[in-house]
Amino acid sequence: MKPTVDGYTAIYDAGLEGRKEHYRSFVNRYYDLVTDFYEFGWGHSFHFAPRRRGERFKASLRRHQHYLADRLSLKPGMDVLDVGCGVAGPMGNMARHSGASFVGINNNAYQIERAKLHTKDVQPLCRFIQGDYMQIPEGDGSFDAAFAIEATVHAPDKTALFREIFRVLRPGACSASYERCLTEDFDSGNAEHQRIKNEIMVGDALPDIAGTGEVLTALQTAGFELLDAHDRAPESDPQTPWYRALQGRDLSLSSIPRTPFGRALTNLTLRVGERLRAFPEGSRAVSTLLNAAADALVEGGRSGIFTPMFFVLARKPERPEG
């Protein structure tokens, strides 16, 4: 594990252009390191959601996923692309909810193994491709819909990615996504804002973080018609903001690994375990990386400069312009 940690750190330290140039290795190393940690603390769906008062964390994640499925009007017989499918928690839930057929693309072999396990009960509806979503190995016009949940943030070139999604959609088909973005409140001249942004980037393997306007421009440049775009973060009840799960305010046994106390306890356990050789060397370094990112995400949410759920619904025109 330690060589993978060192390799990840070296690519990050290479700067923005280095991270973009080596993004496949950068992101692949990251998920080799963090997938087991994520599943331990987060379950099978690695994302956030706006929460209602009294709503359990995992229930909010399912509702957030179902919202995408419903906005795309998914139904049996449709072929749907999951862009950056992770371990397929969302895909499985959306397949159960809609009855549509899904193809998930993911660069990380280990995550695809996990994805197949998590979708065994809906296996006829779920297929996986190990590959780069910047070069989707499917023909033009292959899909009736596409979606991404906090996944396009890893792309080195958003316009190029959206063009690739555009290519594989049938005319008239829609793409829906939750984008991790800097909001209009982000001030590039504010040192504290820059610190928060950088710590999120380091801890989440991001080459950069785009602003909401940049995402919309990239979609339109790729040829999409925008149907809807809004930040879903303000839909959270004020008592349960999207980052609450990282604050230690959810009192249940399953939530403990996500809390500051639980994360510190995990770090201590890993430190002792590394010395006893019960865990691979580098495990604690990964935990420390994720802890710093979690704290930065809370700061980004509380300050209003970052959102993980800028919702965008866009359509490929029925006929090309001109």
C-alpha positions in Angstrom: 0.0 0.0 0.0 2.8 2.4 0.8 4.2 2.5 -2.8 0.6 3.3 -4.0 0.4 6.1 -1.4 3.8 7.5 -2.5 2.8 7.3 -6.2 -0.5 9.1 -5.6 1.3 11.8 -3.6 3.9 12.3 -6.3 1.3 12.8 -9.0 -0.6 15.3 -6.9 2.5 17.2 -6.1 3.2 17.5 -9.9 0.7 20.3 -10.0 -2.5 20.9 -12.1 -1.0 20.0 -15.5 0.6 16.9 -14.0 -2.6 15.7 -12.4 -4.5 16.2 -15.7 -1.8 14.5 -17.8 -1.7 11.5 -15.5 -5.4 11.6 -14.4 -6.0 7.9 -15.1 -3.2 6.7 -12.9 -4.0 9.5 -10.3 -7.6 8.5 -9.9 -6.9 4.7 -10.2 -4.3 4.8 -7.4 -6.7 6.9 -5.3 -9.5 4.3 -5.5 -7.1 1.4 -4.9 -6.3 3.1 -1.6 -9.7 4.4 -0.4 -12.4 2.0 -1.6 -12.3 -0.2 1.5 -12.3 2.9 3.7 -15.3 4.3 1.9 -17.3 1.1 2.1 -16.5 0.8 5.8 -17.6 4.4 6.6 -20.1 5.1 3.8 -21.6 1.9 2.5 -22.1 1.3 -1.2 -22.9 4.8 -2.3 -20.0 7.3 -2.2 -21.8 10.6 -2.4 -23.8 13.1 -0.4 -27.5 14.1 -0.5 -29.9 16.9 0.8 -31.5 15.5 3.9 -35.0 16.1 5.3 -35.5 16.5 9.0 -35.5 13.1 10.8 -34.4 11.3 7.6 -31.7 8.7 8.0 -28.5 9.2 6.0 -28.8 6.2 3.8 -32.4 6.9 3.1 -31.4 10.4 1.9 -28.9 8.8 -0.5 -31.5 6.5 -2.0 -34.0 9.4 -2.5 -31.2 11.5 -4.1 -30.6 8.6 -6.6 -34.3 8.1 -7.3 -34.6 11.8 -8.1 -32.1 11.3 -10.9 -34.0 8.3 -12.2 -37.3 10.1 -12.1 -35.9 13.3 -13.8 -34.6 11.0 -16.6 -37.9 9.1 -16.7 -36.1 5.8 -16.6 -38.2 2.7 -17.3 -37.8 -0.9 -18.4 -36.4 -1.3 -21.8 -34.1 1.8 -21.6 -30.3 1.5 -21.9 -28.6 3.9 -19.4 -24.9 4.8 -19.0 -23.6 5.3 -15.5 -20.5 7.6 -15.9 -18.0 6.7 -13.2 -20.1 4.1 -11.5 -17.9 3.5 -8.4 -19.0 0.3 -6.6 -22.5 0.6 -8.1 -24.5 1.3 -5.0 -26.5 4.0 -6.9 -26.8 1.9 -10.1 -28.3 -1.0 -8.1 -30.8 1.2 -6.4 -31.8 2.9 -9.6 -32.2 -0.4 -11.4 -34.5 -1.7 -8.6 -36.4 1.6 -8.7 -36.8 1.9 -12.5 -36.4 -1.5 -14.1 -34.1 0.1 -16.7 -30.9 -1.6 -17.9 -27.5 0.0 -16.9 -24.0 0.0 -18.2 -21.4 1.3 -15.7 -18.0 2.5 -16.8 -15.2 2.7 -14.2 -11.4 2.9 -14.6 -10.7 0.9 -11.4 -10.7 -2.9 -11.5 -11.2 -3.4 -7.8 -14.3 -1.2 -7.7 -15.8 -3.2 -10.6 -15.3 -6.4 -8.7 -17.2 -4.8 -5.8 -19.8 -3.4 -8.1 -20.7 -6.8 -9.5 -21.1 -8.1 -5.9 -23.4 -5.2 -4.9 -25.7 -5.7 -8.0 -26.0 -9.5 -7.9 -29.8 -9.3 -7.2 -30.3 -7.2 -10.4 -27.5 -8.8 -12.4 -29.6 -9.0 -15.6 -30.0 -5.3 -15.6 -26.3 -4.3 -14.9 -23.2 -4.5 -17.0 -19.8 -3.1 -16.4 -16.9 -1.8 -18.5 -13.5 -1.3 -17.1 -12.3 1.8 -19.0 -11.8 5.5 -19.2 -15.0 7.6 -19.4 -13.0 10.1 -21.5 -13.0 7.4 -24.3 -16.2 5.3 -23.8 -15.9 2.1 -25.8 -19.5 2.1 -27.0 -20.9 3.1 -30.4 -22.5 6.5 -31.3 -26.1 6.7 -30.1 -25.9 3.6 -27.9 -27.9 4.9 -24.9 -31.3 6.3 -24.0 -30.0 8.2 -21.0 -26.8 8.9 -19.0 -26.1 10.0 -15.5 -23.2 10.8 -13.2 -23.1 11.2 -9.4 -20.1 13.3 -8.2 -17.9 11.5 -10.8 -17.2 14.0 -13.5 -15.1 16.1 -11.1 -12.2 13.7 -11.8 -12.2 14.6 -15.6 -9.2 16.4 -16.8 -11.3 18.2 -19.5 -15.0 18.6 -18.8 -15.9 19.7 -22.3 -14.2 16.7 -23.8 -16.0 14.4 -21.3 -19.4 15.9 -22.0 -18.8 15.6 -25.8 -18.1 11.9 -25.3 -21.3 11.5 -23.3 -23.1 13.5 -26.0 -21.7 11.1 -28.7 -23.0 7.9 -27.1 -26.5 9.3 -26.4 -29.3 8.8 -28.9 -30.8 12.1 -30.4 -33.3 13.5 -27.9 -31.8 11.5 -25.0 -30.9 13.3 -21.7 -28.0 13.3 -19.3 -28.4 14.2 -15.6 -25.7 14.7 -13.1 -24.7 15.9 -9.6 -21.6 18.0 -10.0 -19.1 18.8 -7.3 -18.5 22.5 -7.8 -17.3 25.7 -6.4 -20.3 28.1 -5.9 -20.5 31.8 -6.7 -19.5 32.5 -3.1 -16.0 31.2 -3.7 -13.4 34.0 -3.8 -10.2 33.0 -5.6 -8.4 35.8 -3.9 -9.4 34.5 -0.4 -6.6 32.5 1.1 -9.0 30.5 3.4 -11.2 29.6 0.4 -8.1 28.4 -1.5 -7.0 26.3 1.5 -10.4 24.6 1.7 -10.4 24.0 -2.0 -6.9 22.5 -2.0 -7.6 20.2 0.9 -10.7 18.8 -0.8 -8.7 18.3 -4.0 -5.9 16.5 -2.2 -8.2 14.2 -0.2 -10.5 13.4 -3.2 -8.1 13.0 -6.1 -9.3 16.0 -8.0 -7.2 17.7 -10.6 -9.2 20.9 -10.0 -12.7 22.0 -9.0 -14.8 23.9 -11.5 -17.3 26.6 -10.7 -21.0 26.0 -11.6 -20.7 28.4 -14.5 -17.8 26.5 -16.0 -19.8 23.3 -15.9 -22.7 24.8 -17.7 -20.4 26.4 -20.3 -18.8 23.0 -20.9 -22.1 21.2 -21.4 -23.3 23.8 -23.9 -20.0 23.8 -25.7 -20.3 20.0 -26.0 -23.7 20.5 -27.8 -26.2 19.9 -25.0 -29.4 21.9 -24.5 -29.7 22.8 -20.8 -33.1 21.9 -19.3 -32.5 22.5 -15.6 -29.6 23.5 -13.4 -29.7 24.2 -9.7 -27.9 23.5 -6.5 -29.8 20.9 -4.4 -27.7 21.7 -1.2 -30.1 24.4 0.0 -32.9 21.8 -0.1 -31.5 20.2 3.0 -33.3 20.9 6.3 -31.2 23.5 8.2 -30.7 20.9 11.0 -29.4 18.2 8.6 -27.1 19.8 6.1 -25.5 17.6 3.5 -22.2 17.5 5.5 -23.9 16.5 8.8 -22.7 12.9 8.3 -19.1 14.1 8.7 -19.8 16.2 11.8 -20.6 13.5 14.3 -24.1 14.6 14.8 -25.8 11.4 13.7 -26.2 9.1 16.7 -26.2 5.5 15.5 -23.7 2.6 15.5 -23.5 2.6 11.7 -22.7 6.3 11.6 -19.7 6.1 14.0 -17.0 5.6 11.3 -18.1 8.8 9.6 -17.8 11.0 12.7 -14.7 12.9 13.8 -14.4 10.5 16.8 -14.8 7.4 14.6 -12.3 8.7 12.1 -9.8 9.4 14.9 -10.4 6.0 16.4 -9.8 4.4 13.0 -6.6 6.3 12.6 -5.3 5.1 16.0 -6.3 1.5 15.3 -4.4 1.7 12.0 -1.3 3.2 13.6 -1.2 0.4 16.1 -2.1 -2.2 13.5 0.7 -1.0 11.2 3.3 -1.5 14.0 1.9 -5.0 14.7 1.8 -5.6 10.9 -1.9 -6.4 11.1 -2.5 -3.7 8.4 -0.3 -2.7 5.4 2.1 0.1 5.8 0.5 3.2 4.5 -3.0 2.5 5.8 -2.8 5.3 8.4 -1.6 7.7 5.7 -4.7 7.0 3.7 -6.9 7.5 6.7 -5.2 10.8 7.5 -5.7 11.9 3.9 -9.4 11.2 4.1 -9.8 12.8 7.5 -8.4 16.1 6.2 -10.7 15.9 3.2 -13.7 15.3 5.4 -12.9 18.3 7.5 -12.4 20.5 4.4 -15.8 19.3 3.0 -17.5 20.4 6.2 -15.8 23.8 6.0 -16.7 24.1 2.3 -20.3 23.3 3.1 -20.6 25.6 6.1 -19.0 28.5 4.3 -21.2 27.9 1.2 -18.2 27.9 -1.2 -18.6 24.3 -2.3 -21.4 22.0 -3.2 -21.4 18.3 -4.1 -24.8 18.4 -5.7 -25.2 21.0 -8.4 -27.9 19.2 -10.4 -27.8 19.5 -14.2 -30.3 18.1 -16.7 -29.3 18.4 -20.3 -30.6 17.0 -23.6 -29.0 16.0 -26.9 -31.0 17.7 -29.6 -33.2 15.6 -31.9 -31.3 17.0 -34.9 -27.9 18.6 -35.2 -27.9 22.4 -35.6 -27.7 23.7 -39.1 
